[in-house]
Amino acid sequence: MFARALCARRALVPRQCAHITRSRSVSSSSTWKAATATQSTPDGPAISETNRAEVTMQRFWKDVGISPEDNAFCVTLDDRSLKTPSGNTLLIPKQKTLLATLIAAEWDSQEKVLKPHALPMTSLAARAIDALADKPTREEVCDALVKYVDTDTISFYQDDPPPLVKLQAKHWDPLLAWLNETHGVELEKAGSILFHVQSNATKDKLRAVIQGFDAWQLAAMERATYATKSFVIALALVTKHITVEEAALAASVEVNSQIERWGEVEDTHDVDYQDVRRQLGSVACLLSNV
């Protein structure tokens, strides 16, 4: 049976909040005298508050805020604009108020020691800003994502055991029907990953769809595909055809059929259950225009 590997990376989607400006006291050992301007290095990315925190792993800021800048929002640490790892200002479009609020919440929730896994929205927004506005990088990402079409989770059907067959029909059949109706693509089903490829016409059509995505959508598509191991599930989520919960259930069909038969393995299945929802939740929040 084709076994899907679920992505184990933790992602925390913080609670929604309107505006964050509360102060925290920071011990002297974790306080950094932050530079007022981004510095550059001769053989690496620009030094910014973001990657300085990654290196020191210490909280050096007291206050987190959100300030308007041109037609965007900027998250600030001690009144200094938050930068991406490449040194770009992390500007959030004004229609994405929720995204700016969540990024601010991520940084405000950091204690003395920085926890990168608790910055899913920051990393996703930085990915869109640093890389996915660049045409060569976009093409590389599209190439990588289209490769998942050949091994898409929902194209590998099994006719046994009955719990698996039932879940395949419930969660995968509607997605394949939607793909055909919306994009004119009929994915070929297979019983094994070996020597199975989809047609070039199918992959060309799906590539054209994601090539039309903006940087935010493509960043979301990338994370959702890697989290679910499915191009189709990711596409349905990014285009808002399905919810986060529906995407998580479609991505977990095999695991859930095993749980139904044999029971849940503690500290494995329960962790995977939360992980995939954190990652897909961050995708939905990135795309929100609230």
Stockholm file with secondary structure:
# STOCKHOLM 1.0

chainA/1-290         MFARALCARRALVPRQCAHITRSRSVSSSSTWKAATATQSTPDGPAISETNRAEVTMQRFWKDVGISPEDNAFCVTLDDRSLKTPSGNTLLIPKQKTLLATLIAAEWDSQEKVLKPHALPMTSLAARAIDALADKPTREEVCDALVKYVDTDTISFYQDDPPPLVKLQAKHWDPLLAWLNETHGVELEKAGSILFHVQSNATKDKLRAVIQGFDAWQLAAMERATYATKSFVIALALVTKHITVEEAALAASVEVNSQIERWGEVEDTHDVDYQDVRRQLGSVACLLSNV
#=GR chainA/1-290 SS CCCCCCCCCCCCCCCCCSCCCCBCCCCGGGCCCCCSSCEEETTEEEECHHHHHHHHCBCCCSBEEEEEETTEEEEEETTEECBCTTSCBCEEETTCHHHHHHHHHHHHTCCSBCCGGGCHHHHHHHHHHHTTTSHHHHHHHHHHHHGGGTTCGGGBCCCCSHHHHHHHHHHTHHHHHHHHHHHCCCCCCBSCSTTCCCCHHHHHHHHHHHHTCCHHHHHHHHHHHHHHTCHHHHHHHHTTSSCHHHHHHHHTHHHHHHHHHHCCCTTTHHHHHHHHHHHHHHHHHHHCCC
#=GC SS_cons         CCCCCCCCCCCCCCCCCSCCCCBCCCCGGGCCCCCSSCEEETTEEEECHHHHHHHHCBCCCSBEEEEEETTEEEEEETTEECBCTTSCBCEEETTCHHHHHHHHHHHHTCCSBCCGGGCHHHHHHHHHHHTTTSHHHHHHHHHHHHGGGTTCGGGBCCCCSHHHHHHHHHHTHHHHHHHHHHHCCCCCCBSCSTTCCCCHHHHHHHHHHHHTCCHHHHHHHHHHHHHHTCHHHHHHHHTTSSCHHHHHHHHTHHHHHHHHHHCCCTTTHHHHHHHHHHHHHHHHHHHCCC
//
